[in-house]
Amino acid sequence: MPVNRSTFLRRGAAVAAALPLLALGACGYGSDSKDDNSKAKVAAGSEKIDGLDSVKIGYFGNLTHATALVANQKGYFQKELGATEAKYQVFNAGPSEIEALNSGSIDIGWIGPSPSINGYTKSKGTNLRIIGGSASGGVKLVVNPKKIKSLKDVKGKKIATPQLGNTQDVAFLNWIADQGWKVDAESGKGDVSVIRTDNKVTPDAYKAGSLDGAWVPEPTASKLVAGGAKVLLDESDLWPDKKFVITNIIVSQKFLKEHPKAVEAVLKASVETNKWINANPDEAKAAANKQLEADSGKALPAEVLDPAWKSIQFTNDPLASTLNTEAEHAVKAGLLEDPLLKGIYDLTLLNKVLKADGESTVDDAGLGVK
């Protein structure tokens, strides 16, 4: 059944603050952002789009945002924006990116489904639109193979998720319920102990023995495997066609209305980048890692990068029906009251770009603007 009533988390501000923190190690965590002040290489003789001096693009320094990483590294954004400078801001958390979008510090962003849902419902549908997809997959249940040998062995164990109410937390709570087990969503206590742990410290906590496993995005999952853990379940196996949204492209509604040509240019760059990524996976992986190093000062080692990259699919399709399902799972877990998601998508410009490129158009699952 589609979710259809409005508002937000029913159990207080603490949970409300937590929900947007999705997207991953698949999006990173913490409240800091990094502003990239490097001068873009603006094409000589080109014209500004919509008269703009710049377009400010936000993303996370993580592999599930590789479309943005590669488009930055390879210059695809700047190519399509011409004399309008592409500026970048790198985030570690969903709330800070939503705040930046609301304040105008960024115009367009790569972000996960929970912050998208949260930002849209909290503003009563006034602050953002999802205008495209970027990535699917890249989330796994990894465990200590000495303590957990089968899925039934998860009962009674201590399993980490990145944040109360984030996308992986909701997915794990939903999976637990499907096993017939009981867990209090807020405290994480019950037949399984759900331990909310920052992705940055989860590998060390696992190594210290305080966790028996984790339901986490890449590259945290592969970092755990490199430390001796075993993949017990790939979340993709729980979804039809093994696809579910992990990264969206969002834009402020004000910017979309006032600068549609600039938005279209960024979407053209995204489509072009995804085509190049899928045609050149090894080169794309290297380019993403190079941009990660430029943004954070540290590249991922091959034993983490290679398996993490293989588990992510890069797609222009926002997989809208799966976002709706993820919202339903949050409602089922008791973390979210039925949100009004109608109007969260506007795929008009993306479908225009896809048609012009000879690609199939994508669907908004009935959640688009009228």
C-alpha positions in Angstrom: 0.0 0.0 0.0 1.4 3.5 -0.8 2.1 5.8 2.1 -0.3 8.7 1.9 -0.6 10.8 5.0 1.5 13.7 6.1 4.0 14.4 8.7 7.0 13.2 10.4 8.5 11.0 13.1 6.1 10.5 15.9 8.4 9.9 18.7 10.3 13.1 19.3 13.0 15.3 18.0 15.8 12.8 18.7 14.4 10.3 16.1 13.5 13.2 13.8 17.1 14.3 13.8 18.3 10.8 13.2 16.3 9.8 10.2 18.1 11.9 7.6 21.4 10.5 8.4 21.2 7.8 5.9 23.0 7.4 3.1 25.8 5.8 4.0 29.0 5.2 4.9 27.2 5.0 1.8 27.1 8.5 2.6 29.3 9.0 5.5 28.4 10.4 8.9 29.1 13.3 11.2 28.0 16.9 10.9 30.9 18.4 9.1 31.2 19.4 5.4 34.2 20.1 3.3 34.1 23.0 0.9 36.2 22.5 -2.2 37.5 25.9 -3.2 39.6 24.7 -6.1 39.2 26.8 -9.2 37.2 25.0 -11.9 38.5 24.9 -15.4 35.9 26.9 -17.2 35.9 26.4 -21.0 37.3 29.3 -22.9 34.8 31.0 -25.2 31.8 29.3 -23.7 28.7 31.0 -22.3 27.2 31.1 -18.9 24.1 29.0 -18.4 21.0 31.0 -17.3 23.4 33.9 -16.6 24.8 32.0 -13.6 28.4 32.6 -12.4 28.4 29.2 -10.7 26.3 26.1 -9.8 27.0 24.7 -6.4 27.0 20.9 -6.3 27.0 18.8 -3.1 27.9 15.1 -2.6 29.3 12.7 -0.1 32.9 11.4 -0.2 31.8 7.9 -0.7 31.5 5.3 -3.5 27.7 5.3 -3.6 28.1 8.9 -4.8 30.6 7.9 -7.5 28.6 9.5 -10.2 29.3 12.9 -8.7 32.9 11.9 -7.8 33.7 10.8 -11.3 31.9 13.7 -13.0 34.0 16.1 -10.8 37.2 14.2 -11.5 36.7 13.9 -15.2 35.3 17.4 -15.7 31.8 16.3 -17.0 30.0 18.8 -14.9 32.2 21.7 -16.1 31.9 20.6 -19.7 28.1 20.9 -19.6 28.0 24.1 -17.6 30.3 25.9 -20.0 31.4 29.3 -18.6 29.3 28.8 -15.5 31.7 27.5 -12.8 31.0 24.1 -11.2 31.7 24.5 -7.5 31.6 21.5 -5.0 30.9 20.9 -1.4 31.6 17.5 0.2 29.4 16.4 3.1 29.6 13.8 5.8 25.9 13.7 6.8 22.4 14.1 5.3 21.2 16.8 7.6 24.0 19.2 6.8 23.4 18.7 3.1 19.7 19.3 3.5 20.5 22.4 5.5 22.9 23.6 2.8 20.2 23.1 0.1 17.7 25.0 2.2 20.0 27.9 2.8 21.2 28.1 -0.8 24.8 27.0 0.0 24.3 24.3 -2.6 21.9 24.1 -5.5 22.0 20.5 -6.5 23.0 17.5 -4.4 23.6 13.7 -4.4 22.0 12.2 -1.3 20.3 9.1 0.1 16.6 8.3 0.3 16.1 8.9 4.0 17.3 12.5 3.9 15.3 13.0 0.8 12.1 11.8 2.4 12.9 13.6 5.7 13.7 16.9 4.1 10.7 16.8 1.9 8.2 15.9 4.6 9.7 18.2 7.2 9.3 21.2 4.8 5.7 20.0 3.9 6.9 19.4 0.3 8.3 22.9 -0.3 12.1 22.6 -0.2 13.3 19.9 -2.7 12.6 17.7 -5.7 14.3 14.4 -6.6 15.3 14.9 -10.2 17.2 11.7 -10.9 18.8 8.5 -9.7 22.4 7.7 -9.3 23.1 4.4 -7.5 21.5 1.2 -6.3 22.8 -1.4 -3.9 26.0 -1.4 -1.9 24.5 -2.5 1.5 25.4 -5.8 3.3 24.9 -7.7 6.5 28.5 -8.7 7.5 29.1 -10.8 10.6 31.7 -12.5 12.7 31.9 -16.0 11.1 33.0 -17.5 14.4 29.8 -16.4 16.2 27.3 -16.3 13.3 27.2 -19.0 10.7 23.6 -18.7 9.4 20.9 -16.0 9.3 19.1 -17.6 12.3 22.2 -17.1 14.4 21.7 -13.3 14.2 19.1 -13.7 16.9 20.6 -12.7 20.3 23.6 -11.0 18.7 24.9 -7.4 18.7 24.5 -5.9 15.2 25.5 -2.3 14.2 23.6 0.0 12.0 24.9 3.5 11.2 22.2 5.7 12.8 18.8 5.4 14.5 16.2 5.8 11.7 18.7 5.9 8.8 18.1 3.9 5.7 20.2 0.9 6.8 18.7 1.0 10.3 15.1 0.9 8.8 16.1 -1.9 6.4 17.5 -4.0 9.3 14.5 -3.5 11.5 12.3 -4.5 8.7 14.3 -7.6 8.1 14.2 -8.5 11.8 10.4 -8.2 11.8 10.2 -10.4 8.7 12.1 -13.1 10.8 9.3 -12.9 13.4 11.7 -11.4 16.0 10.9 -8.4 18.2 13.0 -5.3 18.7 12.1 -1.9 20.2 12.9 0.4 17.3 14.1 3.3 19.5 16.2 1.5 22.1 17.4 -1.2 19.7 16.7 -3.8 22.5 15.0 -7.1 21.9 15.6 -10.4 20.1 18.6 -8.7 18.4 20.6 -5.9 19.9 20.7 -3.1 17.3 23.7 -0.9 18.1 23.7 2.4 16.4 27.3 3.1 15.6 29.0 5.7 13.4 30.4 4.1 10.2 33.8 5.6 10.9 34.2 3.7 14.2 32.3 0.4 13.3 35.4 -1.4 12.0 37.3 -0.7 15.2 34.3 -1.6 17.4 34.0 -4.9 15.5 37.7 -5.6 15.8 37.5 -4.9 19.6 34.7 -7.5 19.9 31.9 -5.1 21.0 29.9 -6.0 17.8 29.0 -9.3 16.3 28.3 -7.8 12.9 26.8 -4.8 11.0 24.1 -3.9 8.4 26.1 -1.2 6.6 26.7 0.4 3.3 29.9 0.3 1.3 32.8 0.8 1.8 32.2 0.1 5.5 31.0 -3.5 4.7 34.2 -4.2 2.7 36.3 -2.6 5.5 34.8 -5.1 7.9 35.4 -8.0 5.5 39.0 -6.9 5.2 39.1 -7.2 9.0 37.9 -10.8 9.1 34.1 -10.4 8.8 32.0 -12.4 6.4 29.1 -11.2 4.1 26.0 -13.1 5.3 23.4 -11.2 3.3 23.5 -8.6 0.4 20.4 -6.4 0.8 20.0 -6.4 -3.0 18.8 -10.0 -2.7 15.8 -8.8 -0.8 14.5 -6.5 -3.6 12.8 -7.1 -6.9 15.4 -7.3 -9.7 18.0 -6.8 -6.9 17.6 -3.0 -7.2 16.8 -0.4 -4.6 17.7 3.3 -4.4 20.7 4.3 -2.3 21.5 7.6 -3.9 19.3 10.3 -5.4 19.9 13.6 -7.1 18.0 16.5 -5.5 17.6 20.2 -6.3 16.0 23.1 -4.4 12.6 23.8 -5.9 13.6 27.5 -6.2 16.7 26.7 -8.2 14.8 24.3 -10.4 12.1 26.9 -11.2 14.6 29.8 -11.8 17.4 27.9 -13.6 16.1 24.9 -15.5 18.8 25.0 -18.1 21.5 24.7 -15.4 19.7 21.8 -13.9 19.4 20.2 -17.3 23.1 20.7 -17.8 24.0 18.9 -14.6 21.6 16.0 -15.5 23.3 15.7 -18.9 26.6 15.4 -17.1 25.2 12.8 -14.8 23.8 10.7 -17.6 27.0 11.0 -19.6 29.0 10.1 -16.5 26.9 7.0 -15.7 27.3 5.8 -19.3 31.1 6.2 -19.0 31.2 4.5 -15.6 29.2 1.5 -16.9 31.3 1.2 -20.1 34.7 1.7 -18.3 34.3 0.2 -14.8 38.0 -0.1 -13.9 38.8 3.4 -15.1 35.8 4.8 -13.4 36.7 3.0 -10.1 40.1 4.6 -10.3 38.7 8.0 -11.1 36.3 7.8 -8.1 39.1 6.8 -5.8 41.3 9.6 -7.1 38.6 12.1 -6.3 38.0 10.5 -2.9 41.7 11.0 -2.2 41.5 14.7 -3.4 38.5 15.3 -1.2 39.6 13.5 2.0 43.3 13.1 1.6 43.0 9.3 1.7 42.3 6.8 -1.1 40.7 3.4 -0.4 43.0 0.3 -0.5 42.3 -2.2 -3.3 41.0 -4.9 -0.8 38.2 -2.5 0.2 37.7 -0.6 -3.1 37.4 -3.6 -5.4 34.6 -5.6 -3.6 32.7 -2.4 -2.6 32.7 -1.2 -6.3 31.3 -4.5 -7.5 28.3 -4.3 -5.3 27.0 -0.9 -6.5 25.0 -0.3 -9.7 25.1 3.1 -11.3 21.7 4.1 -12.8 19.8 7.2 -14.0 16.6 5.6 -12.8 15.7 6.9 -9.3 13.9 3.6 -8.6 10.9 5.6 -7.2 8.9 2.6 -6.2 11.7 1.4 -3.9 11.8 4.8 -2.2 8.1 4.4 -1.5 8.8 1.0 -0.1 11.6 2.3 2.1 9.2 4.9 3.5 6.7 2.1 4.2 9.3 0.1 6.1 10.0 3.1 8.3 6.3 3.4 9.1 6.1 -0.3 9.8 9.1 0.0 12.2 7.3 2.8 14.1 9.9 5.4 13.2 7.8 7.4 10.7 4.2 8.4 10.4 2.8 8.0 6.9 4.5 10.8 4.8 2.9 12.6 2.0 5.4 11.9 -0.8 3.3 13.0 -3.8 5.3 15.6 -5.7 8.7 14.6 -4.3 9.8 13.7 -7.9 10.1 15.9 -11.0 11.7 13.8 -13.7 10.8 16.0 -16.6 14.3 17.3 -17.3 15.9 13.9 -16.8 13.5 12.2 -19.3 14.2 15.0 -21.7 17.9 14.3 -21.5 17.4 10.6 -21.7 15.2 10.9 -24.8 17.8 13.1 -26.5 20.4 10.5 -25.7 18.4 7.7 -27.1 17.9 6.1 -23.7 14.7 4.8 -22.1 12.7 7.2 -19.9 12.1 6.5 -16.2 9.1 6.5 -14.0 8.2 8.4 -10.8 5.8 5.6 -9.4 3.0 8.1 -9.2 4.9 10.4 -6.8 5.7 13.1 -9.4 4.5 16.7 -9.6 1.3 17.2 -11.4 
